[in-house]
Amino acid sequence: MWKKVWCSMFVFGLRLIELHEVLRDSPKFRCLLEQEESSIDHLEQRLDKILKVCGSMIDSGKTYVGQQSLFANSLWDLSTHFREDPEVLSSLNKLIHSLQEMNKFHTILLDQASRTILKNITSFIKNDIKSVKDYKQHFEKISNEYDNVLIRNSHTPRSKTQEVEEIQNILLAVRSCFGHQTLDYVNSICVLQTKKRHEILSTLLSYMHACTTYYHQGSDLCDDLQPFFKTLADEIGNMRDETYKIEKELENRHAVVSNIDKLPLVGDKSTPKMEGYLFKRTSNAFKTWNRRWFYLFDNKLVYRKRSGEEHETVMEDDLRLCTVKPVTDGERRFCFEVVSPTKSHILQADSKEMYSEWIHALQKGIGAAIQRVQSCEIQEHKKNGKGFAHIQRDHAEPILNNNKVKKVKMWEQLLKIPGNNYCCDCSSPNPHWASINLGITLCIECSGVHRSLGVHYSKVRSLTLDDWEPEIVKVMAELGNSVVNKIYEANIPDDCVRPTLHCTGSVRETWIKAKYVDKKFVRELPHFDTSPSQSRQSRASMMEFRKWSVRKMRRRPRSCDARSRKRRTGHQTITKLEVLSKGSDISNVGVEDEEDNEITPTSNDNVLLFGKDLEKQSIDGAIDLSSDQESTEGEESETVGEEDISKLQPDLLLYKASAAHNLPVMCEALALGADKNWINPDDRGRIPLHAAVLSGSVMPCAYLLLNGCKINAQDQSGKTPLHLATQEGHTAQVCLFLKYKADQHLEDDEGKVPLSMAEQKEHADIVTLLRLGRLNEEMKESEAGVTGDDMFNDVVRDFSRLAYSHPEKLQRPKIDNE
């Protein structure tokens, strides 16, 4: 019954009108129709006002964001004044980064306002309201026609039978058309009046969600910065006290201001790949501009039309012969010129950002093309002795294909590491992303959460798209999902919700933050308390474990290890995993003998050994670790020096693990809260990076640098890690430090810099690398806009690949000076 009643009624806003009133075109219907039309006009006026105000709001916000960005840039200029004060420079840089992060959040909010309010309401006006007005025009037209036919019908005399019949037929047809058109008009009004409710509310709800996200992101950022703010406030207080003391001690109150040169700008490392739309000026007499899709491919600059044609046009077929420079004398903005020996091309980007990105990408593409072909020439020249031009033609074409094959092969090898064939967090199969500082593989959903944590927690890269440095690949090979999860998932509560393949984003985010940021599931170190209040059982355990040590990472044939075990007679060890599995009661734990894997009673000589429970299985055909042969040759022991059990704490554990080039134990120490820049007072004031250098291995150095270790830290003798690597003759480590911009001008207590040490010890390859680094610095200081930094990185990368793949080729005999 109600259905029938509803079908016979129309809803105008909150007013009802019956169907027969509509079809009869009654005065009541016309009155309601005028009210609805007035309501729609009123709605359109209010929505137009909202669009205007919202547009002004967005424009004002963009102006604010732009000024905020300029403010941050001015602070970067200010930071150059403190280049000789690393304490102030570090704090100032972090404050600037925080401001830029807040500015980014504001930009996202403005973009969401544009995408929701402006887009949705504009669409509603142009589509829905316009549709109603179109129906209104048709309705008024047929209504006037219907009135005219009625007048004609009323004027037709009864005597004219044929005219009466003809006008009756016309009236019948027009009445039917009027009825249908009236129903269409009324229907469009009803649909609009119902649709406006949810359209407007959903648009505002989407905008409020964006606002909520904006304030939530800002709150999270402020919460993360609170420890830094507290530390900075303490440092500022110390600075004030120091200033007060200086003012009291000095009689001359005049400050001496010295000019400080600006720091050189260092660009982010990126691959020379770029694609997008650019305006291209034609070479004909009209100089017209056409928009085309440009991209870099195989050392070429090509473009194609937007019409979907498969055909592409090669603008420049050899980037090595080209240069790129800005165009500042024209009327059009964001223009640049690509110049070759025979022609030039004027191109225009859509924005300043894209203009800068295109110039940077073309410069890198030119440098990469030159470096790639030169590398091929050198290799082929050594192999066949061919000429320069002939080698260019033979080897320029297969480079891109070989690069793709290498990436696929590397991806397949990394997935063979235990646990890496599934996402480390949600167990999705065949992950294509990785966190290089954590040493794990991730699916695309989990990688997005990791990227949101910030690079101080996780540095995300693509396994199939990004170019990987060899030392990062080796770090990934040293760890893997199984090893990392033994550490970060060692103590998971039963009621904890784990993410799955199809879980919601909130579950995934909660798990990842709890796992890597809060580290809730990491098992703590065994506690050996020496206080009088400890239990008798704990004191007995203390007597059983008087010392602890870290197992050196095995990279030699097991026959070598068997011989070394024979030398360790009467010395037994117990793994840390066995201790943790017993909890705090460790008095009854036995010792695992490595010869027969049997558990034997403990003795007073027992040593708590870290690393055996985290050693991953060997992988057939996995990534070669030959670059660390120098760190394992001649080793007499499988562990580093033993320490008293009372000194067991995460900082010293990280230091010892670095000396043992044992990345799994280093990962465990960092998970336990170890300070990567901790200074060891018992070992010449060195930090873990110094210990990693002395281990002879590249991987612990790379792992510490990926996790933010200070590269220029000096020990009590003034030696940086670069000093020690040069002193020990570790070429691969020197390559690594130069790629990470180590300062080779720092002097030790004897006034020596790494270059002089390398020359004294006659390390020819290290001398070459250090001189090349200095030459690169001189080029950047002497010539503005030079791309020597990119070229230097490419040369060092090629040199380091040789050091990682074929280290024996760098072992050159020394010439004794008679």
WOURQUI-V371839 format. One record per helix or strand of 3 or more residues. SS is the DSSP state (H for helix, E for strand). FROM is the first residue (numbers start at 1). TO is the last residue. Records with the same first field share a line. If there is no record, write none. Layout:
BEGIN
SS: FROM-TO / FROM-TO
END
This chain:
BEGIN
H: 2-7 / 19-24 / 27-82 / 86-155 / 161-249 / 319-321 / 352-384 / 388-395 / 399-415 / 444-453 / 470-478 / 481-488 / 505-517 / 536-544 / 558-567 / 576-581 / 626-632 / 645-647 / 650-659 / 663-671 / 688-694 / 699-706 / 721-728 / 731-739 / 754-761 / 764-782 / 788-805 / 807-810
E: 9-12 / 15-18 / 275-281 / 289-297 / 300-304 / 313-316 / 323-327 / 335-339 / 344-348 / 433-435 / 440-442 / 460-462 / 547-551 / 573-575 / 607-610
END
